[in-house]
Amino acid sequence: MGKQVINQKNGIDSFLVFVFALGIMISPDSLAMLGIFFGETGYIGFFLILFSTVIYLALLSQYKQIFIFLSGNSSDIEILKTTMGTISAFFSFFVKMIVAIFLSTGLLVSSGFVFNEVFLYWFPNFGFAFGLLGLLLGLQFLPNKVGLYFQIGFCGIAISGLLILIIAGIIQTDQLIHFKPAGIDFSINSNGLDTFFLPLLFFIGFDLSFTVWNKSEQKYPKKYHILFAAVIFMSLLFILWGYVLLTYVPMEKLMNSRIPHMIAAKNILGDPGRFIMGTIIISGSLAAIHALFTSILKQGSMLLKTNMLVKSIKRPQIIILTLALIIAGMMVGGMAGKEELETLIRASLILWLISYTMISITHILILGRAGKRHHINLLIKETINVMCVLILGISILILIVMDDNSILILKFLGVAFFIGLTPGILLMFRDNTT
């Protein structure tokens, strides 16, 4: 009986790792980017997603080896603090804060509009958006287990809804009336090189799953196979959904629409498809924001324990409350309706991609300290690491420079680096003088 209970608990813990890893990946922002991406690349997009999957699997392998090497340092903050110093550690926390601010603002307002247009026309969209923000904020003040089970619900509903649409789309392909493709077309509509590297943004957020790892798992990360499975699962889901998108919506319409996922859902099942996609958008938004808030809360608590935050912050929940007030202010200020918000969301995701590159560099440093460079296994790992850093670095550069709003992205990144690195520099000087 006791063994059965332990196995059941391990199963729940593994599923929690899975749903936190998928938090941002299943968000409507990812679905919107995915639709536009397939509108620009067509069936070539399948191969680009597979290429990005390989990069993230290599990155996950690096995380695993770093965790084992440091034996007990659990999060990206602790990894970076141990290997690259206080500046890099604080910057990793700051990146998640930035993503939470801009992505949450966009997702909440989108959910409000969807609820208003799909479910209840008379209900104020901003009222619903603020209601969701209040729910997500309240969950951070409840016992930890409550929020974890809510995350299972949010993510489970979003994934189930998308699977229903995918299965329905594949089964009834022969019944298409409005648009039926004349075979597989490998043409490309994109004029920008950045489109080919866009899938690297689709898998961002897998490290949010570290939020639900307990100490025994952190010393030897047994649940890494769950993370590998999560990335592979989402890769397959993206490819299947991409196939359905290309089957039911013309590439030109996908490329020029801000809601390609909603168009596809309606073409697949009509009004029921709209209701399903509306549910996916709302639950996917909740999954993404809740995963971000929970991760920031845990990392904020860690920073408080290591004296990396100001002493006036007594509880980590104050960080989340401040974050919620900033998001509310942006919604009230009308930021959500501006085109610049989409650019800032992409810029913040690029910032997160930069933090992943820092982890790859960390792995190179650790292998260097391990010595035995003549050993064939270390040489292979170092070669893979260098290639990973080069690919990520080139991808980041292209995503910035080739974007239509590259000037705004560069300004944003400049300000973000200044704000994100300054506290770390001050902390480093404080540590050196004490």
C-alpha positions as a printed Julia matrix, in Angstrom:
434×3 Matrix{Float64}:
   0.0    0.0     0.0
   2.8    2.4     0.97
   4.68   1.62   -2.26
   1.51   2.29   -4.26
   1.1    5.7    -2.6
   4.76   6.55   -3.32
   4.36   5.54   -6.98
   1.19   7.63   -7.23
   2.98  10.64   -5.73
   5.93  10.19   -8.11
   3.48  10.05  -11.02
   1.84  13.32   -9.95
   5.24  14.96   -9.43
   6.35  13.88  -12.91
   3.17  15.28  -14.44
   3.72  18.57  -12.61
   7.19  18.83  -14.14
   5.58  18.19  -17.53
   2.83  20.82  -17.27
   5.14  23.53  -15.9
   7.58  22.89  -18.76
   4.72  23.36  -21.24
   3.37  26.54  -19.61
   4.6   29.13  -22.11
   4.78  26.71  -25.05
   1.01  26.1   -24.97
   0.14  29.8   -24.63
  -1.96  31.52  -27.34
   1.03  33.74  -28.11
   2.91  30.62  -29.21
  -0.08  29.48  -31.28
  -0.28  32.88  -32.97
   3.45  32.88  -33.78
   3.16  29.29  -35.01
   0.34  30.18  -37.41
   2.22  33.12  -38.9
   5.38  31.0   -39.08
   3.67  28.26  -41.12
   2.05  30.92  -43.3
   5.53  32.13  -44.21
   7.39  28.8   -44.43
   4.73  26.25  -45.4
   5.79  22.63  -45.1
   9.45  23.66  -44.8
   8.44  24.77  -41.3
   8.28  21.13  -40.17
  12.02  20.7   -40.7
  12.8   24.01  -39.0
  10.82  22.94  -35.92
  12.7   19.63  -35.83
  16.01  21.51  -36.03
  14.99  23.71  -33.09
  13.92  20.59  -31.18
  17.43  19.16  -31.54
  18.94  22.42  -30.23
  16.71  22.34  -27.15
  17.41  18.68  -26.48
  21.13  19.51  -26.56
  20.46  22.42  -24.19
  18.55  20.13  -21.84
  21.45  17.7   -21.87
  23.73  20.56  -20.83
  21.4   21.47  -17.95
  21.41  17.87  -16.78
  25.2   17.58  -16.82
  25.59  20.92  -15.0
  23.15  19.83  -12.29
  25.0   16.58  -11.77
  28.37  18.35  -11.71
  27.23  20.94   -9.15
  25.32  18.26   -7.15
  22.59  20.14   -5.37
  22.48  23.56   -7.05
  18.99  23.39   -8.41
  17.99  26.4   -10.47
  19.48  28.42  -13.29
  20.1   31.2   -10.76
  22.25  28.93   -8.55
  24.02  27.48  -11.59
  24.95  30.92  -12.91
  25.91  32.26   -9.49
  28.23  29.3    -8.9
  29.9   29.37  -12.31
  29.57  32.89  -13.76
  28.92  35.04  -10.7
  26.23  37.18   -9.1
  25.65  39.39  -12.15
  24.54  36.51  -14.38
  22.44  34.98  -11.6
  20.4   38.13  -10.98
  20.03  38.71  -14.73
  18.35  35.3   -15.13
  15.72  36.28  -12.55
  15.25  39.68  -14.2
  14.6   38.06  -17.6
  11.63  36.1   -16.24
  10.27  39.28  -14.65
  10.44  41.1   -18.0
   8.73  38.25  -19.86
   6.05  38.06  -17.17
   5.26  41.77  -17.51
   4.89  41.96  -21.29
   3.63  38.46  -22.08
   1.08  38.49  -19.25
  -0.29  41.85  -20.36
  -0.84  40.58  -23.89
  -2.28  37.23  -22.82
  -4.72  38.66  -20.27
  -6.16  41.23  -22.65
  -6.41  38.63  -25.44
  -8.28  36.33  -23.05
 -10.63  39.17  -22.18
 -11.44  39.88  -25.81
 -11.91  36.18  -26.57
 -14.28  35.71  -23.63
 -16.26  38.75  -24.76
 -16.46  37.76  -28.44
 -16.82  33.98  -28.13
 -18.66  33.3   -24.87
 -20.44  36.33  -23.32
 -20.89  39.42  -25.5
 -22.26  41.51  -22.63
 -19.34  40.84  -20.26
 -16.65  43.58  -20.25
 -13.42  42.22  -21.69
 -11.18  44.2   -19.35
 -13.29  43.08  -16.41
 -12.57  39.47  -17.33
  -8.86  40.21  -17.84
  -8.59  41.8   -14.39
 -10.54  38.89  -12.93
  -7.98  36.44  -14.32
  -5.14  38.57  -12.97
  -6.79  38.54   -9.54
  -7.16  34.75   -9.68
  -3.51  34.25  -10.65
  -2.35  36.66   -7.94
  -4.51  34.95   -5.32
  -3.06  31.53   -6.15
   0.4   32.76   -5.12
  -0.89  33.44   -1.58
  -2.49  30.0    -1.19
  -0.68  26.79   -0.13
   1.79  25.64   -2.77
  -0.12  22.43   -3.6
  -3.24  24.37   -4.61
  -1.4   26.28   -7.31
   0.31  23.13   -8.57
  -2.99  21.36   -9.14
  -4.46  24.45  -10.81
  -1.52  24.33  -13.23
  -2.44  20.75  -14.13
  -5.97  21.93  -14.89
  -4.92  24.96  -16.94
  -2.39  23.07  -19.04
  -4.49  19.92  -19.34
  -7.49  21.81  -20.72
  -5.36  23.69  -23.27
  -3.58  20.56  -24.52
  -6.81  18.51  -24.64
  -8.56  21.22  -26.64
  -5.74  21.45  -29.16
  -5.62  17.66  -29.52
  -9.38  17.6   -30.2
  -8.97  20.15  -33.0
  -5.96  18.31  -34.45
  -7.76  14.94  -34.46
 -10.93  16.48  -35.92
  -8.9   18.3   -38.56
  -7.06  15.16  -39.64
 -10.14  12.9   -39.63
 -12.43  15.13  -41.7
  -9.91  16.42  -44.26
 -11.93  14.88  -47.12
 -14.96  16.98  -46.14
 -13.25  20.33  -46.74
 -15.34  22.82  -48.7
 -13.84  26.29  -48.31
 -10.21  25.4   -48.86
  -8.6   22.2   -49.96
  -4.88  22.19  -50.77
  -3.71  20.81  -54.1
  -1.05  18.53  -52.61
   1.99  19.43  -50.55
   3.52  22.78  -51.43
   7.08  23.57  -50.33
   6.9   27.23  -51.37
   8.0   29.96  -48.94
   6.32  33.36  -48.52
   8.85  34.88  -46.15
  11.3   37.53  -47.29
  13.14  37.67  -43.97
  15.81  35.31  -42.72
  14.55  35.71  -39.15
  11.52  33.52  -39.94
  13.76  30.45  -40.2
  14.97  30.95  -36.6
  11.56  31.77  -35.13
  10.95  28.18  -33.85
  13.72  28.74  -31.29
  11.21  30.97  -29.48
   8.51  28.27  -29.47
  10.2   26.1   -26.82
  11.15  28.84  -24.37
  10.08  28.25  -20.77
  10.95  24.57  -20.24
  13.09  25.64  -17.27
   9.98  26.83  -15.41
   9.54  23.16  -14.49
  12.43  23.49  -12.01
   9.84  25.23   -9.84
   8.33  21.9    -8.79
  11.51  19.87   -8.19
  12.17  18.94   -4.58
  15.62  18.8    -3.01
  16.17  15.07   -3.47
  15.43  15.39   -7.18
  17.71  18.39   -7.53
  20.78  16.51   -6.27
  20.4   14.0    -9.05
  17.82  15.15  -11.61
  15.91  11.93  -12.23
  13.06  13.75  -13.92
  15.07  15.03  -16.86
  13.47  12.37  -19.05
  10.18  14.19  -18.39
  11.67  17.42  -19.74
  13.0   15.64  -22.82
   9.54  14.12  -23.31
   7.9   17.54  -22.9
  10.04  19.14  -25.62
   9.52  16.2   -28.0
   5.78  16.16  -27.25
   5.41  19.86  -28.03
   7.51  19.47  -31.17
   5.11  16.8   -32.44
   2.11  18.88  -31.36
   3.46  21.93  -33.23
   4.04  19.85  -36.37
   0.58  18.24  -36.26
  -1.1   21.58  -35.61
   0.98  23.1   -38.42
  -0.27  20.41  -40.79
  -3.86  21.19  -39.81
  -3.24  24.92  -40.25
  -1.85  24.42  -43.76
  -4.75  22.1   -44.6
  -7.56  24.41  -43.52
  -6.18  27.92  -44.03
  -4.34  29.35  -47.08
  -0.73  30.34  -46.38
  -1.41  33.97  -47.29
  -4.22  34.17  -44.76
  -2.1   32.53  -42.06
   0.74  34.94  -42.7
  -1.4   38.09  -42.58
  -3.69  37.2   -39.66
  -3.14  37.98  -35.98
  -5.42  35.09  -34.97
  -4.59  32.24  -37.4
  -5.34  29.64  -34.72
  -8.91  30.94  -34.32
  -9.48  30.96  -38.09
  -8.28  27.36  -38.34
 -10.46  26.24  -35.42
 -13.57  27.73  -37.04
 -12.74  26.15  -40.41
 -12.32  22.75  -38.73
 -15.46  22.55  -36.55
 -17.39  25.77  -37.17
 -18.75  27.49  -34.05
 -17.85  24.55  -31.76
 -14.29  24.99  -33.0
 -14.41  28.65  -31.97
 -15.59  27.67  -28.49
 -12.83  25.08  -28.17
 -10.15  27.53  -29.32
 -11.55  30.2   -27.01
 -11.16  27.75  -24.12
  -7.61  26.92  -25.27
  -6.69  30.62  -25.38
  -7.98  31.33  -21.87
  -6.6   28.16  -20.24
  -3.3   28.47  -22.13
  -2.93  32.05  -20.93
  -3.56  30.97  -17.34
  -1.03  28.13  -17.67
   1.69  30.44  -19.01
   1.19  33.26  -16.5
   0.77  30.94  -13.52
   3.97  29.07  -14.42
   5.83  32.39  -14.67
   4.43  33.75  -11.39
   5.2   30.52   -9.52
   8.76  30.37  -10.86
   9.4   34.03  -10.02
   8.0   33.49   -6.52
  10.34  30.56   -5.88
  13.39  32.28   -7.34
  12.55  35.47   -5.46
  12.48  33.46   -2.25
  15.88  32.03   -3.15
  17.3   35.51   -3.81
  15.99  36.72   -0.45
  17.7   33.83    1.35
  21.02  34.64   -0.35
  20.69  38.41    0.34
  20.48  39.24   -3.37
  17.38  41.43   -2.93
  16.82  44.55   -0.86
  16.05  43.87    2.81
  12.81  45.88    2.64
  11.25  42.94    0.76
  10.21  40.67    3.62
   8.17  38.13    1.63
   8.58  36.96   -1.99
   4.84  37.48   -2.55
   5.57  41.22   -2.55
   7.46  40.68   -5.81
   4.4   39.04   -7.4
   2.11  41.77   -6.06
   4.36  44.44   -7.58
   4.42  42.49  -10.84
   0.61  42.31  -10.9
   0.31  46.06  -10.28
   2.67  46.78  -13.19
   0.65  44.48  -15.47
  -2.61  46.11  -14.34
  -1.11  49.55  -15.0
  -0.1   48.53  -18.51
  -3.61  47.24  -19.24
  -5.24  50.41  -17.91
  -2.74  52.53  -19.84
  -3.79  50.94  -23.12
  -0.48  49.23  -23.79
  -2.23  45.97  -24.66
  -3.83  47.39  -27.78
  -0.6   48.7   -29.26
   1.42  46.95  -31.94
   4.59  47.68  -29.98
   3.54  45.17  -27.32
   3.97  42.24  -29.74
   7.47  43.47  -30.55
   8.32  43.83  -26.86
   7.03  40.32  -26.15
   9.29  38.95  -28.88
  12.2   41.03  -27.57
  11.69  39.67  -24.05
  11.66  36.1   -25.42
  14.92  36.86  -27.25
  16.28  38.03  -23.9
  15.35  34.63  -22.44
  17.1   32.95  -25.37
  20.21  34.94  -24.45
  20.01  33.52  -20.91
  19.94  30.0   -22.42
  23.1   30.88  -24.33
  24.67  31.84  -21.0
  23.85  28.34  -19.71
  25.62  26.82  -22.73
  28.66  28.98  -22.01
  28.47  27.84  -18.39
  28.65  24.22  -19.51
  31.78  24.98  -21.54
  33.36  26.56  -18.44
  32.49  23.54  -16.31
  33.96  21.12  -18.83
  37.09  23.26  -18.88
  37.39  22.98  -15.1
  36.83  19.24  -15.27
  40.09  18.83  -17.19
  41.02  15.73  -19.2
  40.51  17.59  -22.46
  42.2   14.74  -24.3
  39.32  12.45  -23.34
  37.16  11.78  -26.4
  33.84  12.21  -24.52
  34.84  15.66  -23.27
  35.99  16.67  -26.74
  32.65  15.63  -28.22
  30.71  17.49  -25.51
  32.82  20.62  -25.94
  32.31  20.53  -29.71
  28.53  20.21  -29.28
  28.54  23.03  -26.72
  30.5   25.38  -28.97
  28.18  24.6   -31.89
  25.16  25.21  -29.66
  26.51  28.59  -28.51
  27.33  29.59  -32.1
  23.89  28.58  -33.41
  22.08  30.37  -30.57
  24.29  33.45  -30.95
  23.78  33.69  -34.71
  20.04  33.03  -34.31
  19.68  35.78  -31.71
  21.56  38.24  -33.93
  19.37  37.44  -36.94
  16.14  37.57  -34.9
  17.12  41.07  -33.76
  18.62  42.6   -36.9
  16.16  41.14  -39.44
  13.03  42.08  -37.49
  10.88  44.86  -38.95
  11.11  46.67  -35.6
  14.8   45.98  -34.98
  15.43  49.52  -33.66
  12.79  49.11  -30.95
  14.16  45.66  -30.04
  17.72  47.02  -29.78
  16.55  49.9   -27.58
  14.59  47.49  -25.4
  17.53  45.11  -25.03
  19.86  48.0   -24.2
  17.58  49.23  -21.42
  16.94  45.66  -20.21
  20.66  44.89  -19.97
  21.3   48.12  -18.08
  18.48  47.54  -15.58
  19.11  43.8   -15.29
  22.89  43.95  -14.87
  23.19  47.0   -12.58
  21.83  45.3    -9.4
  24.12  42.32  -10.02
  27.14  44.6   -10.36
  26.24  46.4    -7.12
  25.8   43.05   -5.36
  29.19  41.91   -6.63
  30.88  45.03   -5.23
  29.02  44.57   -1.94
  30.21  40.96   -1.66
  33.8   41.98   -2.46
  33.85  44.71    0.2
  32.39  42.57    3.01
